[in-house]
Amino acid sequence: MERDEDLIERINRGQAEAFERLYHRHRDWVYRLAWRFTGNPQDALDVVQETFVYLLKKFPGFRLTASMTTFLYPVVKHLSLNVRRKRTGNSLAEAAFEEIPAPKAPESSRAELAAAMASLPSAQREVVLMRFLDGMSLEEIATSLDIPLGTAKSRLHNALRKLRDDPRARDYFLE
């Protein structure tokens, strides 16, 4: 499989099919992230389109200095929050946890988990979702949010401590 960096190099040389490959590789991730932020499937599709239009405008001359998901995360977040401000929808925590399969707990505990996540400060909740739902490394999280690595680690540590202490979420975040 061709690396993102190789596709970007080809796009910079004017090879449109390389952009199509890059789009197909990342569109589902962008959609899931946008849906999590907007809470609305149609809005998420709009964000996908806007995200890739934004990316396309970066060519020629675009250089990827991190992973593609690290580059795209703040773009998707910004576009999604703009859409979300324009209309009301599900809360971030509810939307995010509708798609997470429950590990061992009964189905009724999803609402409790969503409530526990909703009780976290938004900065901590965002880092938990990026780490466990998006599978991003702490370095990628720090880069995406434009915060120091230590801040990302601290937010995750404090959030996990709160979740482990919360009886509604304890089973999901065992040490």
Secondary structure, 3 states (H helix, E strand, C coil): CCCHHHHHHHHHCCCHHHHHHHHHHHHHHHHHHHHHHHCCHHHHHHHHHHHHHHHHCCCCCCCCCCCHHHHHHHHHHHHHHHHHHHCCCCCHHHHHHHCCCCCCCCCCHHHHHHHHHHCCCHHHHHHHHHHHCCCCCHHHHHHHHCCCHHHHHHHHHHHHHHHHHCCCCHHHCCC
